[in-house]
Amino acid sequence: MNAAPFRAPWLMTLAQVFAAAGAPLYVVGGAVRNALMDLPANDFDVCGSARPEQVAAFCEGTDVRTVLRAAHFGTVELHVADESGRHMAEYTTFRVDSYRCGHQPIAVHFADTLEVDALRRDFSINALYLPLSIDPSAPMEVLDPTGGLVHMRQRVLHTVTVDPDQVLKDDGLRILRAARFQAELGFMPSTALLCSAAKYAPLLNDIAPERLRDELTKLLLSDAKYPTLHRNVPPIAAGLATLCRTGSWPYLFGALVPNETAIAATSFYHAPDGLPPISGKLALLFFNEQPASLAERMTLLRYSVRETEAAIAALTAMRGIDSGSITLMDAVRMGMVPVSHAEAALKAFSQAGETGNVALEKASALRLALQDESVPKRLKDLAIRGDDLLPLCRRLNCPVKAIGPTLDTLWQSVVEKQVPNERSRLLSHAETLLSIAPPH
């Protein structure tokens, strides 16, 4: 176990304040789990039997500043500032949660023991408790009331209760969390957990779209979460397979259909610079769907306008190149990022076993063409401007509104190497174009 994170001076400050008040303090959840797996731990959740008002009282006048963020749920923010910066741990009082439906408990009842508190959590590997000691040399003993240590050794994901129904019936979001932890950590959900998830998948209808989005995003980015961790199954593919197996897929993606090759391709895909990774992953997964359908689903899941538009541009480029309908001018208008996505996605499909490299070769050729500095990427990169065409319009008795289409045609001619990007040659070609424009 990597004990170093728990010896941090700011955590020792917390331990000292709680010890002086005679209140035990435990680190719980992901930080303990990750330390046992030699993985990084960034967020520290702490807990104990002290009630929120007691915590606020005994922290007053110390180096620990408290913020009662959700005192009715027993939640207090503990802030410590030291030479290394500002730190925050979220403290929760031991409790029992009561649910009616959805993700948030409707009521809580404070408890006095961690054995009771552990039963409100989701999975046994997240119900591991580490007492914080004021003695930096004291041995660290992980308290495991629900069998998480055994499950970690077995690389199995299971709930804090023997019967998973007792956990999943309260909170449908835990089904997505199971798929996400499977992807991130490489643990296989137990058979009982999978069966229970399939039974309670309809509860996902009760979950706010933003929470569905957050869990889905973490799942789709799980391959980058712990790059040093060895997994027996590609992470994203494993998590998505569980969504399909439990019948959870439609509650996230509606009528968008899973594609086995696309799911396998996620193991080889890396979003190009400038493309939000989640946008690239979704464009890859749904390469055979209409862009409008993906846009609708991303909007329902509350993805940002930027992420949605980026995904649609990436999907449009890939579909166009794959069908052979994209010209160099089309690629210039799209820009480097969508074309680079298409190349990366088509390469990932090839690595996943998809036959045929014609589209990939086309994507690579377009990307190389866009890197050519002689190709004007924007209309304003032309050697002439609209003002340069005004004298021609007057002389040829052409409407001023013809200038815009003429510049666009000139841009395309330069991109396609029909005319060099030189002022004199462009003016000559513009005169030819304007001479056949309708008169005033």
Residue pairs with C-beta under 8 A, 6 or more apart in sequence:
1 35
1 36
1 140
1 142
2 35
2 38
3 35
3 140
5 11
5 31
5 35
5 41
5 44
6 27
6 31
6 35
6 130
6 132
6 140
7 136
8 84
8 87
9 82
9 83
9 84
10 80
10 82
10 84
10 87
11 27
11 44
11 87
11 89
11 132
12 132
12 134
12 136
13 63
13 64
13 80
13 82
14 25
14 46
14 64
14 78
14 80
14 89
14 132
15 25
15 132
15 133
15 134
16 134
17 58
17 59
17 62
17 63
17 64
18 24
18 25
18 48
18 50
18 58
18 132
19 25
19 134
20 58
21 50
21 54
21 58
23 48
23 49
23 50
23 54
23 55
23 58
24 48
24 49
24 131
25 46
25 47
25 48
25 131
25 132
26 46
26 47
26 48
26 114
26 129
26 130
26 131
26 132
26 143
27 44
27 45
27 46
27 129
27 130
27 132
28 45
28 46
28 47
28 114
28 127
28 128
28 129
28 130
29 45
29 121
29 126
29 127
29 128
30 41
30 43
30 45
30 126
31 41
31 43
31 44
31 45
31 130
32 128
32 129
32 130
32 142
33 125
33 126
33 128
33 148
33 152
34 40
34 41
35 41
35 130
36 128
36 142
36 149
36 152
37 152
37 185
37 229
39 226
39 228
39 229
40 226
43 90
44 89
44 90
45 89
45 90
45 92
46 78
46 89
46 90
46 91
46 92
46 132
47 91
47 92
47 93
47 94
47 114
47 117
47 129
48 91
48 93
48 94
49 93
49 94
49 111
49 112
49 113
50 58
50 93
51 74
51 93
51 110
52 68
52 71
52 74
52 75
52 76
52 93
53 71
55 66
55 76
55 78
55 91
55 93
56 66
56 68
56 76
59 65
59 66
59 78
60 66
63 80
63 81
63 82
64 78
64 79
64 80
65 78
65 79
65 80
66 76
66 77
66 78
66 79
67 76
67 77
67 79
68 75
68 76
69 75
69 76
69 77
69 90
72 108
73 92
73 95
73 105
73 108
74 92
74 93
74 94
74 95
74 108
74 110
75 90
75 91
75 92
76 90
76 91
76 92
77 88
77 89
77 90
77 91
78 88
78 89
78 90
78 91
79 86
79 87
79 88
80 86
80 87
80 88
81 87
93 110
93 111
94 110
94 111
94 112
94 113
94 114
94 116
94 117
95 108
95 109
95 110
95 111
95 117
95 120
96 108
96 109
96 111
96 116
96 117
96 119
96 120
97 105
97 107
97 108
97 120
97 170
98 105
98 106
98 107
98 108
98 109
99 105
99 106
99 170
99 171
100 106
101 203
101 206
102 171
102 172
102 206
102 207
102 208
103 171
103 172
103 173
103 206
103 207
103 208
103 211
105 170
111 117
114 129
114 143
114 145
115 145
118 127
118 129
118 145
118 146
118 160
119 146
119 160
119 161
121 127
121 146
121 160
122 159
122 160
122 167
122 171
122 174
122 177
122 178
123 148
123 151
123 157
123 158
123 159
123 160
123 177
123 178
123 181
124 144
124 146
124 147
124 148
124 151
124 158
124 159
124 160
125 148
125 151
125 152
125 157
125 181
125 185
125 187
126 148
127 144
127 145
127 146
127 148
127 160
128 142
128 143
128 144
128 148
128 149
129 142
129 143
129 144
129 145
130 140
130 141
130 142
130 143
131 141
131 143
133 140
142 149
146 160
146 161
147 158
151 157
151 158
151 187
152 187
155 186
155 187
155 188
156 187
156 188
156 189
156 190
157 178
157 181
157 182
157 185
157 187
157 188
157 189
157 190
157 193
158 164
158 189
158 190
158 192
158 193
159 166
159 167
159 168
159 174
159 193
159 196
160 167
161 167
163 192
163 196
164 190
164 192
164 193
164 195
164 196
164 197
165 196
165 199
165 200
167 174
167 196
168 174
168 175
168 196
168 197
168 199
168 200
168 203
169 200
169 203
171 203
172 200
172 201
172 202
172 203
172 204
172 205
172 206
172 207
173 204
173 207
173 211
173 212
173 215
175 197
175 200
175 201
175 203
175 204
175 246
175 248
176 204
176 212
176 215
176 216
176 219
176 243
176 248
176 252
177 215
178 189
178 193
178 197
178 242
179 189
179 215
179 219
179 239
179 240
179 242
179 243
179 246
179 248
180 215
180 218
180 219
180 222
180 239
181 187
182 188
182 189
182 238
182 239
182 242
183 219
183 222
183 223
183 235
183 236
183 238
183 239
184 218
184 222
184 225
184 226
184 235
185 226
185 229
186 229
186 230
186 231
186 232
186 233
186 235
186 238
189 197
189 242
194 242
194 245
194 246
197 242
197 246
197 248
198 245
198 246
198 247
201 246
201 247
201 248
201 251
202 251
204 212
204 248
204 251
204 252
205 251
209 300
209 301
209 302
210 302
212 251
212 252
212 301
213 301
213 302
213 303
216 252
216 301
217 278
218 225
219 236
219 239
219 240
220 236
220 266
220 277
220 278
220 281
220 282
220 285
221 277
221 278
221 281
222 235
222 236
222 239
223 234
223 235
223 236
223 266
223 267
224 277
225 235
231 238
234 264
234 266
234 267
236 263
236 266
236 267
236 281
237 263
237 264
237 266
237 267
240 249
240 258
240 263
240 266
240 285
241 263
242 248
243 249
243 252
244 258
249 258
252 301
253 297
254 297
254 300
255 293
256 286
256 289
256 293
256 294
256 297
257 288
257 289
258 285
259 285
259 286
259 287
259 288
261 349
261 352
261 353
261 354
262 284
262 285
262 286
262 287
262 288
262 349
263 285
264 352
264 353
265 284
265 345
265 348
265 349
265 351
265 352
265 354
266 281
266 284
266 285
266 348
267 348
267 352
268 347
268 348
268 351
268 352
269 280
269 281
269 284
269 344
269 345
269 348
270 344
271 277
271 279
271 280
271 281
271 341
271 344
272 280
272 336
272 337
272 340
272 341
272 344
273 337
273 340
274 336
274 337
275 310
275 314
275 337
275 338
275 340
275 341
276 306
276 307
276 310
276 311
278 303
278 307
278 311
279 307
279 308
279 310
279 311
279 314
280 310
280 311
280 314
280 341
280 344
280 345
282 294
282 298
282 311
283 294
283 311
283 312
283 314
283 315
283 318
283 341
283 345
284 318
284 345
284 348
286 293
286 294
286 315
287 315
287 318
287 319
287 322
287 345
287 349
289 315
291 312
291 315
291 316
291 319
294 311
294 312
294 315
295 308
295 311
295 312
298 307
298 308
298 311
299 308
303 311
310 337
313 334
313 335
313 337
313 338
314 337
314 338
314 341
314 342
314 345
316 334
316 338
317 326
317 331
317 334
317 338
317 339
317 341
317 342
318 338
318 341
318 342
318 345
318 346
318 363
320 326
320 330
320 342
321 339
321 342
321 346
321 359
321 362
321 363
321 366
322 342
322 346
322 359
324 358
324 359
324 362
326 334
326 362
326 366
327 416
328 366
328 369
328 375
328 415
328 416
329 412
329 415
329 416
331 339
331 366
331 369
331 370
332 370
332 375
332 376
332 377
332 415
335 370
335 377
336 367
336 370
336 371
336 377
339 363
339 366
339 367
339 370
340 367
342 363
342 366
343 360
343 363
343 364
343 366
343 367
346 359
346 360
346 363
347 360
350 357
350 360
369 375
370 377
374 421
375 414
375 415
376 382
376 411
376 414
376 415
376 421
379 407
379 408
379 411
381 421
382 407
382 410
382 411
382 414
382 421
382 426
383 421
383 422
383 423
383 426
384 407
384 410
384 423
384 426
384 427
384 430
386 403
386 404
386 407
388 423
388 427
389 403
389 406
389 407
389 430
389 434
390 400
390 403
392 398
392 427
392 430
392 431
392 434
393 399
393 400
393 402
393 403
393 434
396 431
396 434
396 435
396 437
397 439
397 440
398 434
398 437
398 438
398 439
398 440
399 437
399 438
399 439
399 440
402 434
402 437
402 438
406 430
406 433
406 434
406 437
409 433
410 419
410 426
410 429
410 430
410 433
413 419
413 429
414 420
414 421
414 426
419 425
419 426
419 429
